[in-house]
Amino acid sequence: MKATLIERARIIKSIRAFFDARDFIEVETPVRIAAPAPEEYIDCPPVATGGFLRASPELQMKKLLSMGMDKIYQIGPCFRDGEKGSRHNPEFTMIEWYRRDADYGDIADDLEKLFCELKGQLVPAEGFRRIAVRDAYREFAGWDPWDGRWERDRFDFDMATVIEPKLKEIGGGIFLMDYPPQAASLAKIRENDGAAVAERWEFYYDGMELANCFSELCDGVEQRRRFEAARAERRALGEADYPFDEEFLETVGAIGKAAGVALGIDRLVMTLLGLDEITKVMLHQALLSKAERTFD
């Protein structure tokens, strides 16, 4: 554990150096928030005295973009109820970074450079492989999520049981690009070969999902509409009903254009060190009392 924690600290130090050298500003936003983004399958732990522990600092960081910040990053704790397993923990560490006047392709370039620098190797001349979600489902799962009625359960099941195992088999760094609009409620939508796609990618390395990126939706009216749809879905599923962050909805349009990404630090450390259990790379897990280890 000691050697692992030393390596973790070195990796985080290198991440900070990477962004500092590129004129990003490190920021710190609240961990307890009043209004999480209402995403269907992400639940934030409630705080007894009010509010929720954040699942992500996304909305708060976008407020900073709307105030005029251009390139920002944050490393800190995040929380999600009900997520426990070899790759999940209810409390985890994430880095998010955002750039104004950028899109998801620019952020992919950032991640390629960061990941290869951390691994001590050059970025491949052709970059990491990029596979369209539509092509992946057609080739590996035998169906097209864009044909006919949207099937969220089928999409998620095949992602976990068909697509991700295939990405592990292929190996190396892969960006899974351009999701169905229904699977990216905070992303910009564009037309591609006659179909609407969300400018979203997820980055995998040897089958491990590490990062999730959007070209950000910077339209408060459209974002409210999507939040309303997500809130209705959460209610139908019997999940907690979150209030809307009205300040975010009122100011997001001032951003203009931006992109951002969330990268799991714990999974990144696992990948770089060749470990298979997320708790092996988490300092606070080593410090938990017997009673605290039962938390989930």
C-alpha positions in Angstrom: 0.0 0.0 0.0 2.8 2.4 0.8 4.5 2.0 -2.6 1.1 2.4 -4.3 0.3 5.6 -2.5 3.7 7.1 -3.3 3.0 6.3 -7.0 -0.5 7.8 -6.7 0.9 11.0 -5.3 3.6 11.1 -8.1 0.9 10.7 -10.7 -1.3 13.4 -9.3 1.7 15.8 -9.1 2.5 15.0 -12.7 -1.1 15.8 -13.7 -1.0 19.1 -12.0 2.3 19.9 -13.7 0.8 19.0 -17.1 -2.1 21.4 -16.8 -0.1 24.2 -15.0 2.4 24.1 -17.9 -0.5 24.7 -20.3 -1.8 27.8 -18.5 -4.9 26.0 -16.9 -6.0 27.5 -13.6 -6.7 25.1 -10.8 -10.0 25.8 -9.1 -11.9 24.4 -6.1 -15.7 24.4 -6.0 -18.1 23.2 -3.3 -18.3 19.5 -2.4 -21.8 20.0 -0.9 -24.2 21.4 -3.5 -27.9 22.3 -3.5 -28.9 21.1 -7.0 -27.1 18.2 -8.8 -27.6 17.6 -12.5 -30.7 15.3 -12.8 -29.1 12.4 -14.6 -31.2 9.2 -14.7 -28.7 6.7 -13.2 -26.5 8.9 -11.0 -27.5 9.4 -7.4 -25.9 11.9 -5.0 -25.8 11.2 -1.3 -28.0 13.6 0.6 -26.6 15.6 3.5 -28.6 15.6 6.7 -28.3 19.4 7.2 -29.3 20.1 3.5 -28.0 19.6 0.0 -26.1 16.7 -1.6 -22.5 15.6 -1.9 -21.6 16.2 -5.5 -21.3 13.4 -8.1 -19.3 15.9 -10.2 -18.2 19.6 -10.0 -19.5 20.1 -13.6 -22.2 22.7 -13.1 -20.1 24.7 -10.7 -17.2 24.7 -13.1 -19.3 25.8 -16.0 -20.5 28.7 -13.9 -16.8 29.8 -13.8 -16.6 29.6 -17.6 -19.7 31.8 -17.8 -17.9 34.3 -15.6 -15.0 34.6 -18.0 -12.6 31.8 -17.0 -11.1 30.1 -20.1 -9.0 27.0 -19.1 -9.7 25.4 -15.7 -9.2 22.1 -13.9 -10.1 20.6 -10.6 -9.0 17.5 -8.7 -11.2 16.5 -5.8 -13.6 14.0 -4.2 -16.9 13.0 -5.7 -19.7 10.7 -4.4 -22.3 8.4 -5.9 -24.8 6.3 -4.0 -25.0 2.6 -4.8 -21.8 2.3 -6.8 -19.6 -0.4 -5.3 -17.4 -2.9 -7.1 -13.9 -3.6 -8.4 -14.0 -0.4 -10.5 -16.5 1.6 -8.5 -16.5 3.1 -5.0 -19.1 5.5 -3.4 -16.4 8.0 -2.7 -13.7 8.5 -5.4 -11.4 11.2 -6.8 -11.9 12.9 -10.2 -10.2 15.5 -12.3 -12.3 17.6 -14.6 -11.0 20.2 -17.0 -12.8 22.6 -19.2 -11.8 24.9 -22.1 -13.8 27.7 -23.7 -13.7 28.0 -27.5 -13.0 24.3 -27.7 -14.8 21.1 -28.6 -14.6 17.5 -27.7 -11.9 16.9 -30.3 -9.6 19.4 -28.6 -10.2 17.7 -25.2 -9.4 14.3 -26.8 -6.0 15.8 -27.9 -5.4 17.0 -24.3 -6.1 13.5 -22.9 -3.9 11.8 -25.5 -1.0 14.0 -24.5 -1.7 13.6 -20.8 -2.1 9.9 -20.8 1.0 9.2 -22.9 3.1 11.6 -20.8 2.0 9.7 -17.6 2.9 6.4 -19.3 6.3 7.8 -20.4 5.7 7.4 -24.1 5.1 9.5 -27.2 1.6 10.0 -28.5 1.2 7.7 -31.5 1.4 9.6 -34.8 -2.2 8.6 -35.7 -3.4 9.2 -32.1 -5.5 6.7 -30.2 -8.2 4.8 -32.1 -11.6 6.5 -32.5 -14.7 4.3 -33.0 -18.2 5.7 -33.6 -20.8 4.4 -31.2 -23.1 3.6 -34.2 -20.4 1.6 -35.9 -19.6 -0.3 -32.7 -23.2 -1.4 -32.2 -23.7 -2.3 -35.8 -20.5 -4.4 -35.9 -20.3 -5.9 -32.5 -24.0 -6.0 -31.2 -25.8 -6.4 -34.5 -28.2 -3.5 -34.2 -28.4 0.3 -34.7 -29.5 2.4 -31.7 -30.6 5.1 -34.1 -33.1 2.8 -35.9 -36.6 3.0 -34.6 -37.6 3.7 -31.0 -34.8 4.5 -28.4 -34.1 1.4 -26.2 -32.1 2.7 -23.2 -32.0 -0.6 -21.3 -30.9 -2.6 -24.4 -28.3 0.1 -25.2 -26.8 0.0 -21.6 -26.9 -3.9 -21.4 -25.1 -4.3 -24.7 -22.6 -1.6 -23.8 -21.6 -3.6 -20.6 -21.8 -7.1 -22.1 -20.8 -6.7 -25.7 -19.2 -3.4 -26.6 -16.9 -2.9 -23.6 -15.6 -6.5 -23.7 -14.8 -6.0 -27.4 -12.9 -2.8 -26.6 -10.8 -4.8 -24.1 -10.1 -7.4 -26.7 -9.0 -4.7 -29.2 -6.8 -3.2 -26.4 -4.9 0.1 -26.2 -6.5 3.6 -26.1 -9.9 3.9 -27.7 -12.2 6.9 -27.9 -15.9 5.7 -28.3 -17.4 8.7 -30.1 -20.7 10.3 -30.9 -23.5 8.9 -28.7 -27.2 8.9 -29.2 -28.7 12.2 -28.0 -30.7 10.4 -25.4 -27.5 9.3 -23.7 -25.9 12.7 -23.3 -28.2 15.2 -21.7 -25.5 17.9 -21.3 -23.8 17.6 -24.7 -24.1 19.5 -27.9 -26.0 17.8 -30.7 -25.2 17.8 -34.4 -26.3 16.1 -37.6 -24.0 13.3 -38.9 -25.0 11.3 -42.0 -28.6 12.2 -41.5 -28.7 11.2 -37.8 -28.5 13.4 -34.7 -25.5 12.6 -32.6 -24.3 14.0 -29.3 -20.7 15.2 -29.3 -19.7 12.9 -26.5 -16.9 10.4 -26.1 -15.7 8.0 -23.5 -12.1 7.0 -23.4 -11.1 3.4 -22.7 -7.7 1.9 -22.2 -7.4 -1.9 -22.4 -11.2 -2.0 -21.8 -11.1 0.2 -18.7 -13.4 3.2 -19.1 -11.5 6.2 -17.7 -13.0 9.4 -19.0 -16.3 11.0 -20.2 -16.3 14.1 -22.4 -18.8 16.5 -24.0 -18.8 19.4 -26.4 -20.9 21.3 -23.9 -24.5 22.4 -24.5 -24.4 26.1 -23.9 -28.1 26.9 -24.3 -30.1 27.4 -21.1 -33.5 26.9 -22.7 -32.6 23.6 -24.3 -30.7 22.5 -21.2 -33.8 23.1 -19.1 -35.9 21.0 -21.5 -33.4 18.2 -21.1 -33.3 18.5 -17.4 -37.1 18.3 -17.3 -37.1 15.1 -19.3 -34.4 13.6 -17.0 -36.4 14.7 -14.0 -39.5 12.9 -15.3 -37.4 9.8 -15.9 -36.0 9.9 -12.4 -39.5 10.2 -11.0 -40.7 7.2 -13.1 -37.8 5.2 -11.7 -38.6 6.2 -8.1 -35.3 8.1 -7.7 -34.8 11.3 -5.7 -36.1 14.5 -7.3 -33.4 17.1 -7.5 -34.1 20.9 -7.7 -32.8 22.7 -10.7 -29.7 24.9 -10.4 -31.4 28.0 -11.7 -28.2 30.1 -11.6 -26.5 27.5 -13.9 -29.5 27.5 -16.3 -29.5 31.3 -16.4 -25.8 31.7 -17.1 -24.7 28.8 -19.2 -25.6 30.6 -22.4 -22.9 33.2 -21.6 -20.2 30.5 -22.2 -20.7 30.5 -25.9 -18.7 27.4 -26.8 -16.8 25.0 -24.5 -15.8 21.4 -23.9 -15.0 19.5 -20.8 -14.1 16.0 -19.5 -14.3 14.0 -16.2 -11.4 11.6 -15.7 -11.4 9.1 -12.8 -8.1 9.4 -10.9 -8.5 6.1 -9.1 -9.1 4.2 -12.3 -6.3 6.0 -14.0 -3.9 5.0 -11.2 -5.2 1.4 -11.4 -4.5 1.4 -15.2 -1.0 2.9 -14.9 0.0 0.5 -12.1 -1.6 -2.6 -13.5 -4.0 -3.1 -10.5 -7.4 -4.7 -10.7 -9.2 -3.3 -7.6 -10.1 0.3 -7.0 -9.7 0.2 -3.2 -6.0 -0.8 -3.7 -5.2 2.8 -4.9 -7.3 4.8 -2.4 -5.7 6.2 0.7 -8.9 6.7 2.7 -9.7 3.0 2.3 -6.6 2.2 4.2 -7.7 4.5 7.0 -11.3 3.4 7.3 -12.5 1.8 10.6 -14.2 -1.5 10.4 -17.6 0.2 10.8 -16.8 2.7 8.0 -15.9 -0.1 5.6 -19.6 -1.1 5.6 -20.6 2.2 4.1 -21.9 2.0 0.5 
